[in-house]
């Protein structure tokens, strides 16, 4: 699935204060790594970042995508691995794209939008035009982009997004089609042997790839895990909101069998086929990862891998290899890459690489998970990170974060900046796993979307009320933070309960719920929000849209006059995911409504904007920009909450 809203800071994914990752090569796993591509050298100010990369099957070439100023637009380049020579290949107007090589090593598939009409040059990342007419192309290495082969388009459905990949055996081209952010997709395939003249023949015929339609409805998600000739194994949520594994033979496309049935409670997050007939399976159990080795053919459990309480991601391995890798992090673990050897009867797991943070001692902190009732009684999980043995006297600054949307799960992760708050400001750091996310599967997601979006805000408010009632903090010392859909969360909550918070930090938030679908990729979010063009859905949106619900709280609650909490709204000038106009319009509206010329406004808490230049939706920023922003927002928080530095 293509992430069209939640990336980078919007999902609060782990951010460590170090250098950008470098792509390295080495002769063996135990050899000395050599830098192949260092994004830190791509621009003087560090605002050109590595967005994606893919190595050809023979390891002769690496194709990589570069983003400038954090934009979703990328340019694909090609490097020869042996001597690090940059080839002249330059592919432009690429967005929401995978890079997938054919096994003959001649080139790769990628996705792009049509170039702007001549004379309409844009500063990529600053435009607001709707993204329409996604297309799939094939690029032959060493040729100009104008020679690329158009493989798929669908002018009848301009909002569709396409991703083309080659199966691990190199025999099939897979086309996944998305219409929004819901975990549903169509699934087409093309047998490479059905192309007698190869991909070059498409150019001669001026034709598209002859895809066959295995799934041609948007009723569920189908993520290909592995194939044995014509037998395909999928991860799906078809009749399984917590996901399962199914199998189908392309020769009998109507006969589907379950390989691994849906679990009663845990969510099947990801599956990686390795070591011939095995697979590494990752479950999410009460927002904590569980890792297993299972038989790929039967689904039977073979081994439970011993991991700490935390999050597993980026599981990688190939079916022909007995070695696999995965990334692990937690609130008190900066990051570990584990190497898992499956050749032995009992898997051998060891640390391959580990991040260490000087001066950090995990024994100083404690992590608790609590379950709190929301407004309707639904139990909401929340992680609470604090220094050990803190007194529960309501005196502590508290940072409460949330997201709650698009089936995205916010699992334990390490954050240097939040550890600094906990250690040196005596703060309590919390993540509320509210509805709308994927923490408990598709039912949890749907119970916080569309007509039920208010559940997200009720859950978050209930989490804040719990922190006050349990004497972790008090309203004047409670700060809430969220980005993207989480920025919407913060914006809605300060409108609905301004009395409950002392400070608010909203990053790149979706603040105009009546017009979001008109800008760049916003139309894809209607799967979670609905669309104001429809009367019924307009009524959902107008009730909580941050921009349209700014009120004077001292007039609404005259007996207990309140004002808006101190608020920082953050955006970036090259954010072409949630365009800056959302934040800027909300800032202007807050100023207009709260500062009246008819009387002296009781609003004395500051409401400010922070606009980052040459940055986007949160991803691809140089280390210095990350540090500067963290320093700005958390020093603002500390000042507003009256927190003092503790050595």
Secondary structure as GFF3:
##gff-version 3
##sequence-region A 1 647
A	DSSP	three_ten_helix	8	11	.	.	.	ID=ss1
A	DSSP	beta_strand	22	25	.	.	.	ID=ss2
A	DSSP	beta_strand	34	38	.	.	.	ID=ss3
A	DSSP	three_ten_helix	39	41	.	.	.	ID=ss4
A	DSSP	beta_strand	48	55	.	.	.	ID=ss5
A	DSSP	beta_strand	61	68	.	.	.	ID=ss6
A	DSSP	beta_strand	74	80	.	.	.	ID=ss7
A	DSSP	beta_strand	85	94	.	.	.	ID=ss8
A	DSSP	beta_strand	100	101	.	.	.	ID=ss9
A	DSSP	beta_strand	107	112	.	.	.	ID=ss10
A	DSSP	beta_strand	135	140	.	.	.	ID=ss11
A	DSSP	three_ten_helix	145	147	.	.	.	ID=ss12
A	DSSP	beta_strand	149	152	.	.	.	ID=ss13
A	DSSP	beta_strand	161	166	.	.	.	ID=ss14
A	DSSP	beta_strand	172	178	.	.	.	ID=ss15
A	DSSP	beta_strand	186	191	.	.	.	ID=ss16
A	DSSP	three_ten_helix	192	194	.	.	.	ID=ss17
A	DSSP	alpha_helix	200	205	.	.	.	ID=ss18
A	DSSP	beta_strand	212	215	.	.	.	ID=ss19
A	DSSP	beta_strand	222	228	.	.	.	ID=ss20
A	DSSP	beta_strand	231	236	.	.	.	ID=ss21
A	DSSP	beta_strand	244	249	.	.	.	ID=ss22
A	DSSP	three_ten_helix	250	252	.	.	.	ID=ss23
A	DSSP	beta_strand	256	260	.	.	.	ID=ss24
A	DSSP	beta_strand	267	274	.	.	.	ID=ss25
A	DSSP	beta_strand	278	285	.	.	.	ID=ss26
A	DSSP	beta_strand	288	295	.	.	.	ID=ss27
A	DSSP	beta_strand	301	304	.	.	.	ID=ss28
A	DSSP	beta_strand	311	317	.	.	.	ID=ss29
A	DSSP	beta_strand	323	330	.	.	.	ID=ss30
A	DSSP	beta_strand	333	341	.	.	.	ID=ss31
A	DSSP	beta_strand	348	354	.	.	.	ID=ss32
A	DSSP	three_ten_helix	362	364	.	.	.	ID=ss33
A	DSSP	beta_strand	365	373	.	.	.	ID=ss34
A	DSSP	beta_strand	379	387	.	.	.	ID=ss35
A	DSSP	beta_strand	398	401	.	.	.	ID=ss36
A	DSSP	alpha_helix	416	424	.	.	.	ID=ss37
A	DSSP	beta_strand	428	432	.	.	.	ID=ss38
A	DSSP	alpha_helix	442	446	.	.	.	ID=ss39
A	DSSP	three_ten_helix	450	452	.	.	.	ID=ss40
A	DSSP	alpha_helix	454	469	.	.	.	ID=ss41
A	DSSP	three_ten_helix	475	477	.	.	.	ID=ss42
A	DSSP	beta_strand	478	483	.	.	.	ID=ss43
A	DSSP	alpha_helix	485	496	.	.	.	ID=ss44
A	DSSP	three_ten_helix	498	500	.	.	.	ID=ss45
A	DSSP	beta_strand	503	507	.	.	.	ID=ss46
A	DSSP	three_ten_helix	516	518	.	.	.	ID=ss47
A	DSSP	three_ten_helix	522	525	.	.	.	ID=ss48
A	DSSP	alpha_helix	526	529	.	.	.	ID=ss49
A	DSSP	alpha_helix	535	542	.	.	.	ID=ss50
A	DSSP	three_ten_helix	546	548	.	.	.	ID=ss51
A	DSSP	alpha_helix	553	556	.	.	.	ID=ss52
A	DSSP	three_ten_helix	558	560	.	.	.	ID=ss53
A	DSSP	beta_strand	566	572	.	.	.	ID=ss54
A	DSSP	alpha_helix	581	594	.	.	.	ID=ss55
A	DSSP	beta_strand	607	612	.	.	.	ID=ss56
A	DSSP	alpha_helix	623	641	.	.	.	ID=ss57
###
